[in-house]
């Protein structure tokens, strides 16, 4: 209970900082003086701006991923059992690969850049989200009220919108903090490796890469950039595990 | 035996489909890959040679069977950046990566087992120990390796000068092992806790078996199969972590090769690296399942008869 309150507090503070911070000015004369980066920008402001960038990426990714995952799951749930089984086998195969590796392959194929990064991140998260939703869809379809609706002659679209979609949405909501943390973490790693955002963009990963490049001259860069990232990821995971424990009263 | 043969054929077929799928990558790349290579690397290799190296001089229906035939003869194509055959390069890198993965897995399992055991013992200050272990697990499960790897290099190479900054297998494995251990501590603890609530454990406990024997023999050993299967599923996570740690510590494995080939637009090399890495990850998770069956007499009889 305490930990999750702390998590919400941190997220609120971080969100405020990210929204309110102006972009720091370049000042090459003061590069790598304590709290400044290699271009002489104030690191605290820069980290807040980076949080804005990373969260924007994560939000765009999650919006696309969730929409596609819901569509695919809805389609699979109402298709023939054989098609569903085939799809699940394919998903099982992809589950062996963490989202980072799938996103990495996506970037390799589509090339680096901001738009492709969102698509690659989404691609990386997609198998686990669909897999997660499909299990729930099967549960819902086995419920008695669904069979009753079916027997009373409600059509597929009705079944989908009245029964399946609300249950899936609720289920997905529980998973959102985890997916958010994943999206931010994978973005940071890809940009760190030089395969993420286009050079010059300010995100957590780009700053982590700078922290590594100037590790000896300016070790504080890694700390000022990395600690808020760690706290943010921890906060999301804490909230996820709390929601997981509480679960929805309905199911 | 029939089951094993079926399994082996399945693995071979899957490896073949991975091979084919990775060789379609080059044709999926938006735009003309030859233009991309010429523009981004400024190489002076003639266009026709590049086209041939990328196998774009033939239609797909001819190029693919040829590539599969060549692969069976040990020819995986030519790297554009290294201007050398890919097969020996990949063999070398695979060896290095397997060494890294084995060592990192050993370190990760050692840490996770120790902490999970510590957490399960009934200490006087048990709550604090449990909290400390949980904190370790949560922080390391959340912290991206892109952040901890440079910090470890700062601490162990620059401050204490224990390792050379680049090319140290032990350092690379240590950081990778620590990075994955966070999640493993949690998984191991969960498996142990489940085992501890079962009858055989409780009866051994009430017989007065010493606590360490109790945990090792009555909680850990019965859970051995699930632990092995779990470790198999972690092959992918090890590979994902290795991409970062190999790049940071410049260990010549598959992970750093993958990043290098992507950045250098060396498409043939990139395709084969993705192919080999995926097959290894798949073998890892299948291997975990197989081991679980082999160590469990009940499952073994059921399947091998």
Boltz contact constraints between the chains, C-beta under 6 A:
constraints:
  - contact:
      token1: [A, 96]
      token2: [B, 236]
      max_distance: 6.0
  - contact:
      token1: [A, 96]
      token2: [B, 281]
      max_distance: 6.0
  - contact:
      token1: [A, 96]
      token2: [B, 282]
      max_distance: 6.0
  - contact:
      token1: [A, 96]
      token2: [B, 285]
      max_distance: 6.0
  - contact:
      token1: [A, 97]
      token2: [B, 236]
      max_distance: 6.0
  - contact:
      token1: [A, 98]
      token2: [B, 236]
      max_distance: 6.0
  - contact:
      token1: [A, 98]
      token2: [B, 237]
      max_distance: 6.0
  - contact:
      token1: [A, 98]
      token2: [B, 240]
      max_distance: 6.0
  - contact:
      token1: [A, 100]
      token2: [B, 240]
      max_distance: 6.0
  - contact:
      token1: [A, 101]
      token2: [B, 240]
      max_distance: 6.0
  - contact:
      token1: [A, 105]
      token2: [B, 274]
      max_distance: 6.0
  - contact:
      token1: [A, 108]
      token2: [B, 262]
      max_distance: 6.0
  - contact:
      token1: [A, 108]
      token2: [B, 270]
      max_distance: 6.0
  - contact:
      token1: [A, 109]
      token2: [B, 25]
      max_distance: 6.0
  - contact:
      token1: [A, 109]
      token2: [B, 28]
      max_distance: 6.0
  - contact:
      token1: [A, 185]
      token2: [B, 144]
      max_distance: 6.0
  - contact:
      token1: [A, 188]
      token2: [B, 144]
      max_distance: 6.0
  - contact:
      token1: [A, 188]
      token2: [B, 146]
      max_distance: 6.0
  - contact:
      token1: [A, 189]
      token2: [B, 144]
      max_distance: 6.0
  - contact:
      token1: [A, 189]
      token2: [B, 146]
      max_distance: 6.0
  - contact:
      token1: [A, 192]
      token2: [B, 146]
      max_distance: 6.0
  - contact:
      token1: [A, 193]
      token2: [B, 259]
      max_distance: 6.0
  - contact:
      token1: [A, 208]
      token2: [B, 146]
      max_distance: 6.0
  - contact:
      token1: [A, 208]
      token2: [B, 147]
      max_distance: 6.0
  - contact:
      token1: [A, 212]
      token2: [B, 150]
      max_distance: 6.0
  - contact:
      token1: [A, 215]
      token2: [B, 150]
      max_distance: 6.0
  - contact:
      token1: [A, 215]
      token2: [B, 154]
      max_distance: 6.0
  - contact:
      token1: [A, 216]
      token2: [B, 158]
      max_distance: 6.0
  - contact:
      token1: [A, 219]
      token2: [B, 154]
      max_distance: 6.0
  - contact:
      token1: [A, 222]
      token2: [B, 150]
      max_distance: 6.0
  - contact:
      token1: [A, 226]
      token2: [B, 147]
      max_distance: 6.0
  - contact:
      token1: [A, 230]
      token2: [B, 143]
      max_distance: 6.0
  - contact:
      token1: [A, 233]
      token2: [B, 142]
      max_distance: 6.0
  - contact:
      token1: [A, 234]
      token2: [B, 142]
      max_distance: 6.0
  - contact:
      token1: [A, 237]
      token2: [B, 142]
      max_distance: 6.0
